[in-house]
Amino acid sequence: MEEYKKLRELVEAAADDVDKAIGGNKAAGTRVRKAMQDIKAAAQEVRKKILEARSAPQ
């Protein structure tokens, strides 16, 4: 599923900035917060696709 692949890529891309933010880097913290918004939207898309697949007649 393409949406899930995108979600995984977003999470992996944010990993370095999360470590930096924990270390006190304020700019990295800002990047992480933005990434989390993108991750939230991507997760919603995955959820939507799963519901569509469940509801589709087989």
C-alpha positions as CSV (number, residue, x, y, z in Angstrom):
1,M,0.0,0.0,0.0
2,E,1.5,3.3,-1.2
3,E,0.1,5.3,1.7
4,Y,1.7,3.1,4.3
5,K,5.0,3.2,2.5
6,K,4.9,7.1,2.6
7,L,4.0,7.0,6.3
8,R,7.1,4.8,7.1
9,E,9.3,7.1,5.1
10,L,8.1,10.2,7.0
11,V,8.8,8.5,10.3
12,E,12.2,7.4,9.3
13,A,13.1,10.9,8.0
14,A,12.1,12.4,11.3
15,A,14.3,10.1,13.4
16,D,17.5,12.2,13.2
17,D,15.7,15.4,14.1
18,V,14.0,13.7,17.1
19,D,17.4,12.8,18.5
20,K,18.6,16.4,18.0
21,A,15.5,17.8,19.5
22,I,15.9,15.7,22.6
23,G,19.4,17.0,22.8
24,G,18.0,20.6,23.0
25,N,18.2,21.7,19.4
26,K,15.2,24.1,19.1
27,A,15.3,24.2,15.3
28,A,15.2,20.4,15.2
29,G,12.2,20.5,17.6
30,T,10.4,22.8,15.1
31,R,11.1,20.4,12.3
32,V,9.9,17.4,14.4
33,R,6.6,19.2,15.1
34,K,6.1,19.8,11.4
35,A,7.0,16.2,10.6
36,M,4.5,15.0,13.2
37,Q,1.7,17.0,11.4
38,D,2.7,15.4,8.1
39,I,2.8,11.9,9.8
40,K,-0.6,12.6,11.3
41,A,-2.0,13.3,7.9
42,A,-0.3,10.3,6.3
43,A,-1.7,8.1,9.1
44,Q,-5.2,9.4,8.4
45,E,-4.8,8.4,4.7
46,V,-3.7,4.9,5.7
47,R,-6.7,4.6,8.0
48,K,-9.0,5.8,5.2
49,K,-7.6,3.3,2.8
50,I,-8.0,0.5,5.3
51,L,-11.6,1.4,5.9
52,E,-12.2,1.6,2.1
53,A,-10.7,-1.9,1.7
54,R,-12.8,-3.3,4.5
55,S,-16.0,-1.8,3.1
56,A,-15.3,-2.8,-0.5
57,P,-17.4,-5.8,-1.8
58,Q,-15.3,-8.8,-2.4
